[in-house]
Amino acid sequence: MTVRPIRLFGDPVLRAPSAPITEIDDGIRALVQDLIDTVELPGRAGVAAPQIGVPLRAFSWNIDGDIGYILNPVLEEVSGEPVPTGEGCLSVPGLWHDAMRHPYARVRGIDLDGAERVIEGEGLLAQALQHETDHLDGMLYLSRLRPDDRKIAMREVRESDWF
């Protein structure tokens, strides 16, 4: 079991779009296991590969005891009017703000066998799918905050003991 350390706000790997996975090999299998091991810790809903320092399109989730992963996910559908949803991020520890998220989301990608996977859901799963896909596109949830909330969050980041 390998629980990988989480990269924090300011790390360049969190701001760059992730590369697609072009070959499934032992390295990718190990990455998926590390993502799963890392997301299994209490209080974690999702972990994207960039958060553990790997700039590839992969993430894991842990929603209500359902643990999974997806490779090369593409957020292909969201629906419903975006609403402010309480959200935090392992890469921005200690902060909790209302990010604007759609109540439904669907991603399409592949598994370790190269078979197509479609993951869809509402509520916390929809939020996690959007949040983790944002990570793969080089975006942190702070970008999804309303302007006034973003100012507050950025001040909290600057005043944090980890920044």
C-alpha positions as a Markdown table, in Angstrom:
| # | Residue | x | y | z |
|---|---|---|---|---|
| 1 | Met | 0.0 | 0.0 | 0.0 |
| 2 | Thr | 1.4 | 3.4 | -1.0 |
| 3 | Val | -0.4 | 6.5 | 0.2 |
| 4 | Arg | 1.3 | 9.3 | -1.7 |
| 5 | Pro | 1.8 | 12.8 | -0.3 |
| 6 | Ile | -0.6 | 15.5 | -1.6 |
| 7 | Arg | 0.9 | 18.4 | -3.6 |
| 8 | Leu | -0.3 | 21.8 | -2.3 |
| 9 | Phe | -1.5 | 25.0 | -3.9 |
| 10 | Gly | 1.4 | 26.7 | -5.6 |
| 11 | Asp | 2.9 | 23.5 | -7.0 |
| 12 | Pro | 3.2 | 23.9 | -10.8 |
| 13 | Val | 1.9 | 20.4 | -11.4 |
| 14 | Leu | -1.6 | 21.5 | -10.2 |
| 15 | Arg | -1.8 | 24.3 | -12.7 |
| 16 | Ala | -0.9 | 22.5 | -15.9 |
| 17 | Pro | -3.2 | 20.4 | -18.0 |
| 18 | Ser | -2.5 | 16.6 | -17.6 |
| 19 | Ala | -1.4 | 14.5 | -20.5 |
| 20 | Pro | -3.5 | 11.6 | -21.7 |
| 21 | Ile | -2.5 | 8.1 | -20.8 |
| 22 | Thr | -1.3 | 6.5 | -24.1 |
| 23 | Glu | -0.2 | 3.1 | -22.9 |
| 24 | Ile | -1.4 | 1.0 | -20.0 |
| 25 | Asp | 1.7 | -0.6 | -18.4 |
| 26 | Asp | 3.0 | -1.5 | -15.0 |
| 27 | Gly | 3.6 | 2.1 | -14.2 |
| 28 | Ile | 0.0 | 3.0 | -14.9 |
| 29 | Arg | -1.2 | 0.1 | -12.9 |
| 30 | Ala | 1.0 | 1.2 | -9.9 |
| 31 | Leu | -0.4 | 4.8 | -10.4 |
| 32 | Val | -4.0 | 3.5 | -10.1 |
| 33 | Gln | -3.1 | 1.5 | -7.0 |
| 34 | Asp | -1.5 | 4.6 | -5.4 |
| 35 | Leu | -4.5 | 6.7 | -6.3 |
| 36 | Ile | -6.8 | 4.2 | -4.7 |
| 37 | Asp | -4.6 | 3.8 | -1.6 |
| 38 | Thr | -4.4 | 7.6 | -1.2 |
| 39 | Val | -8.2 | 8.2 | -1.6 |
| 40 | Glu | -9.0 | 5.4 | 0.9 |
| 41 | Leu | -7.9 | 7.6 | 3.9 |
| 42 | Pro | -10.9 | 9.0 | 5.9 |
| 43 | Gly | -12.4 | 12.2 | 4.7 |
| 44 | Arg | -11.2 | 11.9 | 1.1 |
| 45 | Ala | -13.7 | 12.0 | -1.7 |
| 46 | Gly | -11.3 | 12.1 | -4.6 |
| 47 | Val | -7.6 | 12.3 | -5.6 |
| 48 | Ala | -6.4 | 13.3 | -9.1 |
| 49 | Ala | -3.0 | 12.2 | -10.4 |
| 50 | Pro | -1.6 | 15.7 | -10.4 |
| 51 | Gln | -2.3 | 15.9 | -6.7 |
| 52 | Ile | 0.3 | 13.2 | -6.1 |
| 53 | Gly | 2.7 | 14.8 | -8.6 |
| 54 | Val | 1.8 | 12.8 | -11.7 |
| 55 | Pro | 0.7 | 14.9 | -14.7 |
| 56 | Leu | -1.5 | 12.3 | -16.3 |
| 57 | Arg | -5.3 | 12.1 | -16.8 |
| 58 | Ala | -6.4 | 9.7 | -14.0 |
| 59 | Phe | -8.3 | 10.1 | -10.8 |
| 60 | Ser | -9.8 | 8.0 | -8.0 |
| 61 | Trp | -12.9 | 8.6 | -5.9 |
| 62 | Asn | -14.3 | 7.4 | -2.6 |
| 63 | Ile | -18.0 | 8.3 | -2.3 |
| 64 | Asp | -20.1 | 6.7 | 0.3 |
| 65 | Gly | -17.8 | 3.7 | 0.4 |
| 66 | Asp | -17.7 | 3.3 | -3.4 |
| 67 | Ile | -14.1 | 3.4 | -4.4 |
| 68 | Gly | -13.1 | 3.6 | -8.0 |
| 69 | Tyr | -10.8 | 5.1 | -10.6 |
| 70 | Ile | -10.9 | 6.2 | -14.2 |
| 71 | Leu | -8.2 | 6.9 | -16.8 |
| 72 | Asn | -8.4 | 9.6 | -19.5 |
| 73 | Pro | -11.8 | 10.9 | -18.2 |
| 74 | Val | -13.6 | 13.5 | -20.2 |
| 75 | Leu | -16.4 | 15.4 | -18.6 |
| 76 | Glu | -19.0 | 14.9 | -21.3 |
| 77 | Glu | -22.2 | 16.1 | -19.6 |
| 78 | Val | -23.3 | 18.2 | -16.8 |
| 79 | Ser | -26.9 | 19.3 | -16.2 |
| 80 | Gly | -28.9 | 21.4 | -13.8 |
| 81 | Glu | -28.2 | 25.0 | -12.9 |
| 82 | Pro | -24.9 | 25.3 | -11.1 |
| 83 | Val | -25.4 | 25.8 | -7.3 |
| 84 | Pro | -23.0 | 26.8 | -4.5 |
| 85 | Thr | -21.8 | 23.5 | -3.0 |
| 86 | Gly | -19.7 | 23.3 | 0.1 |
| 87 | Glu | -16.3 | 22.1 | -1.1 |
| 88 | Gly | -12.7 | 21.6 | 0.1 |
| 89 | Cys | -9.6 | 20.3 | -1.6 |
| 90 | Leu | -6.7 | 18.2 | -0.3 |
| 91 | Ser | -4.4 | 20.5 | -2.2 |
| 92 | Val | -5.8 | 23.6 | -0.3 |
| 93 | Pro | -6.0 | 22.2 | 3.2 |
| 94 | Gly | -8.2 | 23.7 | 5.8 |
| 95 | Leu | -10.3 | 25.7 | 3.5 |
| 96 | Trp | -14.0 | 25.1 | 2.8 |
| 97 | His | -16.0 | 27.3 | 0.5 |
| 98 | Asp | -19.1 | 27.1 | -1.8 |
| 99 | Ala | -17.9 | 26.2 | -5.3 |
| 100 | Met | -20.4 | 26.4 | -8.2 |
| 101 | Arg | -21.2 | 22.9 | -9.4 |
| 102 | His | -23.9 | 21.3 | -11.5 |
| 103 | Pro | -26.0 | 18.7 | -9.7 |
| 104 | Tyr | -25.4 | 16.0 | -12.3 |
| 105 | Ala | -22.2 | 15.0 | -14.1 |
| 106 | Arg | -21.0 | 12.2 | -16.4 |
| 107 | Val | -17.5 | 11.4 | -17.4 |
| 108 | Arg | -16.3 | 8.9 | -20.0 |
| 109 | Gly | -12.9 | 7.3 | -19.9 |
| 110 | Ile | -11.2 | 3.8 | -19.7 |
| 111 | Asp | -10.2 | 1.3 | -17.2 |
| 112 | Leu | -6.9 | -0.6 | -16.8 |
| 113 | Asp | -8.0 | -3.1 | -19.5 |
| 114 | Gly | -8.7 | -0.3 | -22.0 |
| 115 | Ala | -12.4 | -0.9 | -21.8 |
| 116 | Glu | -14.7 | 2.2 | -21.9 |
| 117 | Arg | -16.1 | 3.3 | -18.5 |
| 118 | Val | -18.9 | 5.8 | -17.9 |
| 119 | Ile | -19.3 | 7.2 | -14.4 |
| 120 | Glu | -22.3 | 9.4 | -13.7 |
| 121 | Gly | -24.1 | 10.6 | -10.7 |
| 122 | Glu | -25.7 | 13.3 | -8.7 |
| 123 | Gly | -24.9 | 15.1 | -5.5 |
| 124 | Leu | -21.5 | 14.4 | -4.0 |
| 125 | Leu | -20.5 | 12.0 | -6.9 |
| 126 | Ala | -21.3 | 14.7 | -9.5 |
| 127 | Gln | -19.3 | 17.2 | -7.4 |
| 128 | Ala | -16.3 | 14.9 | -7.2 |
| 129 | Leu | -16.4 | 14.1 | -11.0 |
| 130 | Gln | -16.3 | 17.8 | -11.8 |
| 131 | His | -13.7 | 18.6 | -9.1 |
| 132 | Glu | -11.3 | 15.9 | -10.2 |
| 133 | Thr | -11.7 | 16.6 | -13.9 |
| 134 | Asp | -10.9 | 20.2 | -13.1 |
| 135 | His | -7.7 | 19.0 | -11.5 |
| 136 | Leu | -6.8 | 17.2 | -14.7 |
| 137 | Asp | -7.4 | 20.4 | -16.7 |
| 138 | Gly | -5.0 | 22.4 | -14.3 |
| 139 | Met | -7.8 | 24.1 | -12.4 |
| 140 | Leu | -8.4 | 24.2 | -8.6 |
| 141 | Tyr | -11.8 | 24.6 | -7.1 |
| 142 | Leu | -10.8 | 28.1 | -6.0 |
| 143 | Ser | -11.5 | 29.1 | -9.6 |
| 144 | Arg | -15.1 | 28.0 | -9.2 |
| 145 | Leu | -15.8 | 30.3 | -6.3 |
| 146 | Arg | -17.9 | 33.5 | -6.6 |
| 147 | Pro | -15.6 | 36.5 | -6.8 |
| 148 | Asp | -16.1 | 37.7 | -3.2 |
| 149 | Asp | -15.6 | 34.1 | -1.9 |
| 150 | Arg | -12.5 | 33.7 | -4.0 |
| 151 | Lys | -11.0 | 36.9 | -2.4 |
| 152 | Ile | -11.6 | 35.5 | 1.1 |
| 153 | Ala | -10.2 | 32.1 | 0.1 |
| 154 | Met | -7.0 | 33.6 | -1.4 |
| 155 | Arg | -6.5 | 35.6 | 1.8 |
| 156 | Glu | -6.9 | 32.4 | 3.8 |
| 157 | Val | -4.3 | 30.7 | 1.6 |
| 158 | Arg | -1.8 | 33.5 | 2.1 |
| 159 | Glu | -2.4 | 33.4 | 5.9 |
| 160 | Ser | -2.2 | 29.6 | 6.1 |
| 161 | Asp | 0.7 | 27.9 | 7.8 |
| 162 | Trp | 1.2 | 25.5 | 4.9 |
| 163 | Phe | 1.6 | 28.1 | 2.1 |
